């Protein structure tokens, strides 16, 4: 009985903290990895970005680039209501610049067309396409 009570309380708290489609969050941000940032206490997966994993040199470089893009800037994220693991998914802007577009245009990530609808393909660099492996789920 006691265990089920705490499971219900935990679930209620999690639902209360979930962001919804169309919700906008705003605040200072920090990079978690190349395609995830923390904004106002919410982990946000950058929609349509395919960045390498942190265990790779390219992944470390992507995280550093994301950090530089969002560092000391006011970041606004438009959430779409979907989740990827423990992250909400959204399009984020640092000082009105699309974080994903800047990251991809600077060669640190690729467009994940399956989720972006190809929105960032035009920003991909030739060097990034030859250096970075596209994740299977983006094809």
C-alpha positions in Angstrom: 0.0 0.0 0.0 2.7 2.4 1.0 4.8 1.7 -2.2 1.8 2.2 -4.5 1.0 5.5 -2.8 4.5 6.8 -3.5 4.3 5.6 -7.1 1.1 7.6 -7.6 2.5 10.7 -6.0 5.7 10.4 -8.2 3.6 10.0 -11.3 1.5 13.0 -10.4 4.5 15.1 -9.9 6.0 14.0 -13.2 2.8 14.8 -15.1 2.6 18.2 -13.4 6.1 19.1 -14.6 5.6 18.0 -18.2 5.6 20.6 -20.9 2.8 20.5 -23.5 2.6 21.1 -27.3 2.8 24.8 -28.1 4.3 25.7 -24.8 7.2 28.1 -24.8 9.9 28.1 -22.1 12.5 30.7 -21.6 15.6 31.3 -19.6 19.3 30.9 -19.4 20.5 27.6 -20.9 23.4 25.2 -20.7 24.4 22.4 -23.0 23.9 18.8 -21.9 25.3 17.4 -25.2 25.4 18.5 -28.9 21.6 18.3 -29.4 20.3 18.7 -25.8 20.1 21.8 -23.7 18.7 22.6 -20.2 16.4 25.6 -20.2 14.5 26.8 -17.1 15.1 23.4 -15.6 13.7 21.5 -18.6 15.8 19.2 -20.8 15.1 20.1 -24.4 16.1 17.9 -27.4 16.8 20.2 -30.3 14.2 19.1 -32.9 15.8 17.9 -36.2 19.4 17.9 -35.1 21.6 14.9 -35.6 24.8 15.4 -33.4 27.3 12.7 -32.6 27.3 11.1 -29.2 29.4 12.5 -26.4 31.7 9.4 -26.4 33.2 10.6 -29.7 35.5 13.6 -30.5 32.8 15.0 -32.8 30.3 14.7 -30.0 32.5 16.6 -27.6 33.0 19.3 -30.2 29.3 19.5 -30.8 28.6 19.9 -27.1 31.3 22.7 -26.9 29.7 24.4 -29.9 26.2 24.2 -28.4 27.6 25.6 -25.2 29.1 28.5 -27.0 25.8 29.2 -28.9 23.7 29.3 -25.8 26.2 30.6 -23.2 24.9 33.7 -21.3 22.1 34.2 -23.7 18.4 34.3 -23.2 17.1 31.1 -24.8 13.5 30.5 -25.9 12.2 27.0 -26.8 9.0 26.3 -28.6 8.1 22.8 -27.5 6.1 20.4 -29.7 4.7 18.3 -26.8 6.7 15.2 -27.8 9.4 13.5 -25.7 12.6 11.7 -26.4 13.6 9.7 -23.3 13.7 12.3 -20.5 13.7 15.3 -22.8 11.0 17.5 -24.3 11.5 18.2 -28.0 11.5 21.7 -29.4 13.0 24.4 -31.6 15.1 26.8 -29.6 16.4 30.3 -30.2 19.3 32.1 -28.6 19.0 35.9 -29.1 16.5 35.1 -31.9 18.9 32.8 -33.7 17.8 29.2 -34.3 20.3 27.1 -32.2 19.9 24.1 -34.5 20.6 26.1 -37.7 23.7 27.7 -36.2 25.0 24.4 -34.9 24.5 22.7 -38.3 25.7 25.7 -40.4 29.0 25.6 -38.4 29.5 21.9 -39.2 28.9 20.3 -35.8 25.7 18.4 -36.6 23.5 17.3 -39.5 19.9 17.8 -40.3 17.7 14.9 -39.1 15.1 15.1 -41.9 12.8 12.5 -40.4 12.1 15.0 -37.6 12.9 18.3 -39.1 11.1 17.8 -42.4 14.4 18.9 -44.0 14.2 22.3 -42.5 18.0 22.4 -41.7 19.3 20.5 -44.8 20.3 23.8 -46.5 22.6 24.6 -43.6 24.6 21.4 -43.7 28.2 21.8 -44.8 30.0 19.5 -47.2 32.7 18.9 -44.7 30.2 17.8 -42.0 28.4 15.5 -44.4 31.7 13.8 -45.2 33.0 13.7 -41.6 29.8 12.9 -39.6 27.8 9.7 -39.8 24.1 10.2 -40.1 22.1 8.3 -37.5 20.0 5.5 -38.9 16.8 6.9 -37.3 17.2 10.2 -39.3 17.0 8.5 -42.7 
